[in-house]
Amino acid sequence: MFLARRPTLHVIDRFLRESQDLPLSYGPIGIVRTRPEGFDVDEVTVAIGQGQADFERARAAFLAWKQFDIEWVETFPRQASIEVGSVVAVLIRHLGFWSLNGCRVVYNVGSPGDVDRFGFAYGTLTNHGESGEELFEVFIDPTTDAVMYRIRAASRPQAPLAQLGKPIVRALQERFRNHSVAAMKLATRTIDVRA
């Protein structure tokens, strides 16, 4: 959904309600783990900390969707569950207009008790400008003890405007990855996990 101005919370809530039963816009679940034909696959893996304490902060950051804590992207509900089946709306401000995009958490990485790997993937719904899947994962590198943040996405334009502006969409996707890495580095330094 493309908009000329920022949507109100009422519009976002209605969008979320209408998204609950929408199907995914691609298949099968798990395409981000492969190189699916017709999809662009992008990945970045960056060290964001060191050791178990930073890993726990990174896990807490994921639970609070801090990888989206950037100036031009927001998620709704603000701290949605990362349980499989949870639906989120991603609000993006770009080039003087806004887009509202529906996603559903499709699988988790690791288990709540894992001490070295954690994350989740979401898939796009039919009301998203793109079609595909995105994985957000943190893990401890066993050889260096570095806490690594990985974003891996398989996507292709779905909405006509996204198809028409594919070079701009690709630039925005790269910008998102870079800003998300910066947000996770900040979160890994600042989140208090003692609570």
C-alpha positions as CSV (number, residue, x, y, z in Angstrom):
1,M,0.0,0.0,0.0
2,F,1.6,3.3,-1.2
3,L,0.5,6.5,0.5
4,A,1.2,10.2,-0.1
5,R,1.5,10.9,3.7
6,R,2.2,9.0,6.9
7,P,-0.8,6.8,7.8
8,T,-2.6,7.4,11.1
9,L,-2.5,4.7,13.8
10,H,-6.1,3.9,12.9
11,V,-5.1,3.2,9.3
12,I,-2.2,1.0,10.5
13,D,-4.4,-0.9,12.9
14,R,-7.0,-1.5,10.1
15,F,-4.2,-2.6,7.8
16,L,-2.9,-5.1,10.4
17,R,-6.5,-6.5,11.0
18,E,-7.0,-6.9,7.2
19,S,-3.6,-8.6,6.9
20,Q,-4.2,-11.4,9.4
21,D,-5.7,-13.9,7.0
22,L,-3.8,-12.9,3.8
23,P,-1.7,-15.5,2.2
24,L,2.1,-15.3,1.6
25,S,2.9,-13.8,-1.8
26,Y,5.5,-16.5,-2.6
27,G,6.3,-20.1,-1.8
28,P,7.6,-22.4,-0.5
29,I,8.5,-21.1,3.0
30,G,12.3,-21.3,3.3
31,I,13.2,-19.8,0.0
32,V,15.7,-17.5,1.7
33,R,17.9,-20.5,2.4
34,T,18.3,-21.3,-1.4
35,R,18.8,-19.3,-4.6
36,P,15.3,-19.3,-6.0
37,E,14.9,-18.5,-9.7
38,G,13.5,-15.0,-10.3
39,F,14.4,-13.7,-6.9
40,D,17.3,-11.4,-5.9
41,V,19.2,-12.8,-3.0
42,D,21.1,-10.5,-0.7
43,E,23.1,-11.2,2.4
44,V,25.2,-9.3,4.9
45,T,26.9,-10.9,7.9
46,V,28.7,-8.5,10.3
47,A,30.3,-8.7,13.7
48,I,28.2,-6.7,16.2
49,G,29.7,-7.7,19.5
50,Q,31.8,-10.2,21.4
51,G,30.9,-13.0,23.8
52,Q,27.9,-14.3,25.6
53,A,26.7,-11.0,27.1
54,D,26.6,-9.3,23.7
55,F,24.8,-12.3,22.3
56,E,22.1,-12.0,25.0
57,R,21.8,-8.3,24.2
58,A,21.4,-9.1,20.5
59,R,18.7,-11.7,21.3
60,A,16.9,-9.1,23.4
61,A,17.2,-6.6,20.5
62,F,15.5,-9.1,18.2
63,L,12.7,-9.6,20.6
64,A,12.1,-5.8,20.5
65,W,12.6,-5.6,16.7
66,K,15.6,-3.2,17.2
67,Q,17.0,-4.2,13.8
68,F,14.2,-2.0,12.5
69,D,15.0,0.9,14.9
70,I,16.0,3.2,12.1
71,E,14.8,6.6,11.2
72,W,12.8,5.8,8.0
73,V,11.4,2.3,8.9
74,E,9.0,1.2,11.6
75,T,7.2,-2.0,12.6
76,F,3.7,-2.3,14.0
77,P,2.8,-3.5,16.5
78,R,5.9,-1.9,18.1
79,Q,7.1,-5.0,19.8
80,A,5.3,-7.8,18.0
81,S,5.8,-11.4,18.9
82,I,8.3,-13.3,16.8
83,E,6.2,-16.4,17.2
84,V,5.5,-18.2,13.9
85,G,2.2,-16.8,12.5
86,S,2.6,-13.3,14.0
87,V,1.7,-10.5,11.5
88,V,3.5,-7.2,11.3
89,A,3.2,-4.1,9.3
90,V,6.4,-2.5,8.1
91,L,6.0,1.2,7.5
92,I,8.7,2.8,5.2
93,R,9.2,6.4,4.3
94,H,11.0,6.8,1.0
95,L,11.3,9.4,-1.7
96,G,8.6,11.6,-0.4
97,F,5.9,9.0,0.1
98,W,5.1,6.1,2.4
99,S,4.5,2.4,2.0
100,L,2.8,0.0,4.4
101,N,3.7,-3.7,3.9
102,G,2.3,-6.8,5.5
103,C,4.6,-9.6,6.7
104,R,4.2,-12.9,8.7
105,V,6.8,-14.6,10.8
106,V,7.3,-18.0,9.1
107,Y,9.9,-19.7,11.1
108,N,12.4,-19.3,14.0
109,V,16.1,-20.0,14.2
110,G,17.3,-21.8,17.3
111,S,15.3,-22.3,20.4
112,P,14.7,-20.0,23.4
113,G,17.4,-21.9,25.3
114,D,20.1,-21.8,22.6
115,V,23.2,-19.9,23.8
116,D,24.8,-19.4,20.4
117,R,22.1,-18.9,17.7
118,F,18.8,-17.0,17.6
119,G,16.6,-15.4,15.0
120,F,13.5,-15.6,12.8
121,A,12.4,-15.1,9.2
122,Y,9.3,-13.3,7.9
123,G,7.6,-13.7,4.6
124,T,5.7,-11.1,2.6
125,L,2.0,-11.1,2.4
126,T,0.0,-10.2,-0.8
127,N,-0.3,-6.6,0.4
128,H,3.5,-6.1,0.4
129,G,5.3,-4.1,-2.3
130,E,7.8,-6.9,-2.6
131,S,7.5,-10.7,-2.7
132,G,9.9,-12.9,-0.7
133,E,11.4,-13.8,2.6
134,E,13.9,-12.2,5.0
135,L,16.0,-13.9,7.7
136,F,17.3,-12.0,10.7
137,E,19.8,-14.1,12.8
138,V,22.4,-13.6,15.4
139,F,25.0,-16.3,16.3
140,I,28.3,-16.7,18.0
141,D,31.2,-17.5,15.7
142,P,32.7,-20.6,17.4
143,T,36.3,-19.7,16.4
144,T,36.4,-16.1,17.4
145,D,33.5,-15.7,20.0
146,A,32.3,-12.8,17.8
147,V,28.6,-12.1,17.8
148,M,27.5,-12.1,14.2
149,Y,24.4,-10.5,12.7
150,R,23.1,-11.9,9.5
151,I,20.4,-10.5,7.2
152,R,19.5,-12.7,4.2
153,A,16.7,-11.8,1.8
154,A,15.2,-13.3,-1.3
155,S,12.9,-10.8,-3.0
156,R,11.3,-9.7,-6.2
157,P,9.0,-6.7,-6.9
158,Q,5.4,-7.5,-6.5
159,A,3.5,-4.1,-6.7
160,P,3.6,-2.4,-10.1
161,L,5.3,0.7,-8.6
162,A,8.0,-1.6,-7.1
163,Q,8.5,-3.2,-10.5
164,L,8.7,0.1,-12.3
165,G,11.2,1.5,-9.7
166,K,13.3,-1.7,-9.2
167,P,16.7,0.1,-9.3
168,I,15.4,2.4,-6.5
169,V,13.9,-0.5,-4.6
170,R,17.3,-2.3,-4.7
171,A,19.1,0.7,-3.4
172,L,16.6,1.1,-0.6
173,Q,17.1,-2.6,0.3
174,E,20.9,-2.1,0.5
175,R,20.3,1.1,2.6
176,F,18.1,-0.9,5.0
177,R,20.7,-3.6,5.5
178,N,23.4,-1.0,6.3
179,H,21.1,0.9,8.7
180,S,19.9,-2.3,10.3
181,V,23.5,-3.4,11.0
182,A,24.1,0.0,12.7
183,A,20.9,-0.3,14.8
184,M,22.0,-3.8,16.0
185,K,25.5,-2.6,16.8
186,L,24.0,0.1,18.9
187,A,21.5,-2.2,20.6
188,T,24.2,-4.7,21.4
189,R,26.0,-2.0,23.3
190,T,23.1,-0.4,25.1
191,I,20.3,-3.0,25.9
192,D,20.2,-4.0,29.6
193,V,19.4,-7.7,29.8
194,R,19.5,-7.9,33.6
195,A,15.8,-7.1,34.0
